[in-house]
């Protein structure tokens, strides 16, 4: 099958297996070249197939030598439909781990479900005994509640009043104003259910009750704050309420792990091109401006660079709320001052000069394995690929 990129809005509906494998191997090569880190030895990554979750697993395995179990919900290829990018990423990770002689198992299914949690616990007991690190990096637009038929959906909306600002169609570069109506209470509550800390706490409690958490267990989840520019639609909006809940949950988990001398952390990371961030109005334009500024200043980091710094740097910035601040370079006064200046100048006519919109497009398509040098996109390839270390629930 010859695989070409096809898009629908902020979604790429196809993925290229060789391109995705190239991306994964590039990240692996980066962390191996950077050198070894002190890491967990037996690590569970929940949300391990894309973005920060995948990068975290790569750092732990290939710089730390950790045995890893990855959890994700991805689609295999079917007929003329390619698999999801996350599926191809997972297969590439498993192949690389196998070649390196690293223990690795992946479980594909609904991470919110009791059944998948039970399968993970069984795998830990059988193969690892106990784990000493849990990384929670789950991103989903919906959540089937584990003990009922209730389904909650997240929304990307402001709270209290409508919000109007610039946004961009990153395919065309056209900038327009967008107005987003405020969320009602039911939408806020549902977003917190999907994207807050409740499922993280359920995972840790299930693992604790099963006696598979080792002494000194550490668990980590990812968050974002961002600048005033995006606060109305992000940190002060429905997603922000979910992130507030996630961060509060970290404190509660830490208390719950006292008997194991354990601790829960939240890492506030930099704005990056991800499948999730592409869906948030205003944010793609902000990232395009931010990338131009940070690349020119020489302090831009991508996902794997952020994760390597997180797990390697003993001098990380910790804020008054005990959050790790990997967004410290993004939020520097000189960076944000220049971003604000460009934000008020940019329009559809000067976007290529004042932003890195082309870099945004490239990173977006790279997520799905496209627009990469060295890949022959006219070649007929096999799209239905599997690995024995990936199980299904």
N, C-alpha and C positions, 0 to 999 in steps of 0.2 A: 504494500500500500504506500502511495506517495502522500505524505502528510504536509499539508499547508496550514498556515495559521488562519483561523476564522474567529472573528470577534462578534460579540453582541453586547453593545454598551461597554460596561467596565469588566466584562467577562470574556476570556478567550475560551472558545468551546472545543478546541483541539489542543493536543499536547504532543510533543515530539520525543519519543523515548531516547534517542541518541543525544538530543540536545539536553534533556533533563539529566541524563547520566553525566554528560560533560560538566554541567553545573555542579553536581554533587562532587565529582572528582576534583574539580577546581577548588572547591572548599576544603576537601580533604588534603590536597596538596598544600594549600595555604597553611593549615594548622600544623601539618607535619614539618613544614619548613620553619615555622615559628618556634617549635620546640615543645618539650613536654611540660605539663602542668601538674599541680597537685589536684586531684579530682576525687570524685566518688569512685569506688571500686565496683559497685553493683548498682546501676542507675536505671530508674524507670522514667521514661519520657512520655508524657501524655499530650498528644498533639505533636507527633514526631516526624511528619511527612513534608512540611513546608516551613518557611520562615524561621522564626527564632527557635522553634522546637527542633526542627531539623538541624539547624546550626549548632544548637546546644548538644545534641546527640553526637554530632561529628566531632566537636571539641572534646567531649568526654571520652569518646572511643579512641580517636586517632591522635590526640595529644595527651590524654590521660590513661589510655590503655584499659578503660573501664569495660566491663561486661554490661550490655544495655538491652533493655526491653523497650520497644517502641509501640505506642498505641496510636491509631489513626482511623479515619473513616474515609476511604478512597474507593473509586470505581475502577474495575478492570475494563479492558477493551471488550467491545461487544459488536460483532458484525463490522460495519464500516465506521463505527465510533471508536476513537482512540480511548485509552485509559485516561484518567485524570493525571495531571502533572505530579500530584503527590504520590500516586501509585508508582509511577516511573522513578521518582526520587527514592522511594522505599526499596524498590528492587535494586537500584544502583547502590544504595547504602549497604544492603545485605551482601551483594557481590563483593564490594570492597572490604567489608568486615571479614568475610569468609577468606578472601585472599590474604588478609593480614593475620589470620589466625585468631581473631577476636570472637568471643561469645556474643551472639546477637540473635534475638528473636523479635518478631513483629506480630501484632495482633490487630487485624482489621475489623472494625465494627463500631457500634455506638458506644462511645466512652461514657455516656451518661447512664448506661444501663447497668443493672445489677449483674446480668449475665457476663458482661465483659469484665467487670471488676473481679468476679469470681474466677474467670479464666486466667486473668493476670496473676491472681494470688496463687492459683494452682501451679502456674509456670514458675513463679518465684520459689515456691516451696520445693518443687521438683529439681530445679536447675541451679538456683543460687542460694537457697536457704533464707537469706534475709537481704534487704537492700539498704543502702546508706544514703541514697539521694533520690528525690522525686522532683522532677521538673514538670510543671503544669503550664502548658502553652496551647490550650485548646481554644479554637476560634470557630464558632458555628452560628449560623443565623437562626437556628431553632433548637429546642430541647424537648425531647419526649421525657416526661417525668418518670422516674424509675418505678414508682409504685402505683401508677394510675394511667388512665388514657389521656391525661391532660398534656397538651402540647403548647409550649410558649415560644413566641417569635420575638426576636429583637428588632428594634427600630432605631434609625439614626435621626433623631429629632432634638430640637432645643426644648427647653422647659420654661414655661411661664409666658413666653411671647414669641411671635414669629421672628425669624432671623433672616436677614437679607445680606448677601455679600457676593463677591466674585466667585465664579467657578470656571473650570475649563473642561472642554471636550478634548482630552489629551490626544485623541486620534487626529483631529483636525487642527488643534491649537486655537480653536475659537473660544474666546472668553465672553461670558455673559453673566448677568446677575441672576441669582437664584434666591427664591424665598421659600423657606421651610416652615410649615405650620407647627406649632408646639404640640408636644405629646400629651395625651390624656393620662390619667393616673394608671389605668390598666396597662398602657403601653410601657410606662416607666417600670412598673412592677415586673412585667414580662421580660423586659430587657435585663433587669437585674437577675432574674431567675436564670436566663441563658448565659450571661456574660459576667456575672458576679462571682463570688467565692463559694457559693453553696456546694457545687459539685466538687471543687477542690477539697473542701472539708470532708465531704462524703468519701472521697478517695482515701484521704489520710486516715479517717476513722476506720474504714474497712480494712486497710492494711495494718493498722494498729491492732484491731480486734483479732486479726488472723495471726498476729505475732510474727510478722515478717519485716518489721522495721528494726534496724540495728541501733545500737547505742550511738548517740551523737548524730542521729538522722537529720539531714538538712532537706528542706523542700523550698522550691522557688517558683514564683509565678511572675509574669510580665505585665507591665502597665505602661501607660503613657499619660503625660500631662499636657505638654505643648505650650505654645505662646498664647497671649491674650487674643491674638488674631483668630484662633480657632476655638477658643473656649466655649463660645455660645453653642456651637454644634457638637463639640467634643466634651471637654472636661466639665462644663456646666450643663451639658445635655444628658440624654438618656444613657449614652455610653459612659459618661463621667460618673453617673450614679452607680453604674455597675462596677467601675473601677474603684470607687470609694468603698463599695462593699467588699471587693476583692482584697483591698488593703486592710480593712478592718478584720477580715477573715484571717489574714496572716498573723495578727496579734493573738487571735483566739486559738489558732493552731499551735502557736508557740507555747501558750499556756497548757494546751492539751498534751504537749510532748515533753513537758518538764521532767517526767519520770524517766525519760530516755536521754535527757540532756540534749533534746532536739531543738531545732529552731526553724521558723518559716520566714522567708525573705520575699520582698517584692522588689524587682528591678524595674525602674522607670527608664525606658529606652528611647532612643532617637526615632524621629519620624523617618520611615523607610517605605519604599515601594513594595507593597505586599498585595495579595489578592483581597485582603480585608480593607486596607487603607484606600485602595482604588475605588471602593464603593461609597466612600464618605464625601459628600459634597464639600467643596472648598479645599479639602486636604490635598488633592493632587496638584492644584496650583501652588499651594503653599510649599509642598515638597519640591516642586520644580524650581521655585525661587531659592529655597533653602540649599538645594544641591549646588546651584550656581555659586552662591556665596561661600559655602563651605569648601567646595572644590578649589575656588580661587584662593581661599585662605589656607588651604593645605591641611584641613582638619576633618575632611569628610571620612566617614566610616560606613561600610556596608554591613550586612547582617552578620556574616561570619567574623568580621573584624570586631564588631561589638561583642559577640559572644566570647571570642577568645580573650578580649580585654577583661570581660566580666569574671571569667574563671581563672585568669592568670594574674591580674593586678591586685597586689596586696594593699594598695593605697587608693582604693576606690572612694569616691565621694559619697558620704552618707548624710542624709538630711535630718531635720529635727523630728520627722516621723519615722525614722529608722528605715527609710527606703534607700536602696542603692540608686545613685543617679548616673546612669550611663548616658543620659541626655545632657550632661554637663557641658559638652562642647557645643551642642545645638543651642543651648540657652545662654551662652555667653553674651554679654551686653553688646559687644561689637558685632557679633553675628546677627542678633535680633534687630539691632539698629539698621543694619544694611538691608535685611529682609523687609522691614517695614517701609523703608525708603522705596525699594523696588516694587513692593506690593501696590503702592499708591500710584505708581507710574505705568505699570504693565497693562497692556490691552492686546487685542487680537493682532494689531499691526506690528508691535515691537516685541512680542512674546519670545521670538527666537533670539533676540539680542539680550533681553533682560532676565531670562530664565534658562534653565537647563531642561526645557521640555523634551528635547531630543533624547537626553540622557534618561528622562523619566520613561519615555516610550521604550527605549532599549531595555531598561531594567524590567519593565512590565512584561515584554515579550520573552525575555530571558527566563522569567518564572515558569514559562510553559515550554521552554526548550527551543525557542525560535530566535532568529537573527544573531546567531553565534558563528564566529569565524571557524572554519574547519569542518563544518557540518554540511553535507551535500543534501540539500532539501529537495532535490529532484530525484533522489534515489529511492527505489522501491524497497521498503523495509518491513520487517515484522513488527506489528504493534501489539500483539497479544503475547506479553512476556510475564513470567511468574518467577517466584523463588520459593524453594521448599521451606525457608524459615519464616514465611508469612502465612499465618493461620487466620481463619475467618470465624467470627462469632455472629 
